[in-house]
Amino acid sequence: MSVREKSVAGVAVPDTRIAVEATELVRDTAPELIYHHSRRVYWFGSLQGRNRGLSFDPELLYVGAMFHDLGLGERFRDSGRRFEVDSADEARRFLQSRGVPEDSVRRVWTAIALHTTPGIPEFMEPEVALVTAGVEYDVLGIGFDDISDEERAEVVALHPRPNFKQRILRAFTEGIAPRPETTFGNVKADVLEHFVPGFRRGDFVATIQGSAWPE
């Protein structure tokens, strides 16, 4: 891959050392499914940012998009933590090792950690909001008509999504089934309820009622 990438749908990947190294790391360590999905998240998040008139740092958005699902990988499955936190910590280590300022590191960490927690990121810094917007667009189709057919087709031509719905659900299931307790209170409990026989989601009310407090 050349250092300078072409513009897609009027948006380009930042021409920086950090962006290049993030691309190489994810391409070398993540499955093809996650690599292509993560790249689409960057473009769709950027396009939604343009639509919303948000001013954002493309490099931070790119790193957030590229790292957001790394925690689904096999080496993290015994961590006992939410995969989002594992992903966010990988991004933090990557950025800190390259001398990125802590405020920027925090933005990327937060963007990744909250990308499956709807209703909150949209009110935070643009990079946080737009990682979630890109994920929601590519996975859930939220705001599907906000991006033109032509722009969408251009992104998908570069990073195809054959049978993506079933493949990403399989990746979610494989990444979180070994740590089902981490789905308490988040959307990934839906995945395990559909695809893991015998899974029972945590219940907030039952947890309160069954706590050690006498009343």
C-alpha positions, 0 to 999 in steps of 0.5 A: 500500500502506498503512503499516499492513498487516493480519495474515496467519496471525497475523503482521504485517509490522513497522509501521516506516519501514524495512519500508515502504521495503523493501517499496517498493524490492523491489516497484519493482525486482524481478519480481512473482515475486520480490516475492511469493516474498520476502513469503511467505518472511517469513511462513513464516519467522515462522511457523516461528520461532513454532513453534520458540519463537525470539525474533527481530526482525521488522524484520530478518527482513523485510528479509532476506526481502525482499532475499534474491533481489535479486541474481538481477536483470539488473543483477547478472549480470556481477558475477562474485559469488554472487547471494546476496552481491549480494543481501546487499550491497544489503541492507547498503547499504539498512540502513546508509543508514538508520542501522541498527546494524552488528550488525543489518546483519551479521545481515541480511547473513549471513542472506541470504548463507547462505540457500542453504547448508543445515545452517549457518543453523539454528545461528545467530541467529534472523533468520539461521535463519528467512530460510533456514527461510522460503526452504526452506519456500516453495521446497523444501517443507521442514517443510511440515506444520509450518504448518497448512493454514489458515495456509498458505492465508492466506499464499498467498491474499495472495501467490499462487504460480501455476506457482511451481516452474517459474517460480522455477527459470527465475529461478534459471537466468537469474540465475546462468547468466552466472556459472556459476563461482559455483555451485561448492560450492552448491545452485545448481549443480543448477539449471545442471546441469538447465537449461544444456546443456554446464554442468559443475559444479565438482568439489572432489576434482578441484580438489584433485588438479589443484592446483599443489601437487606432492603 
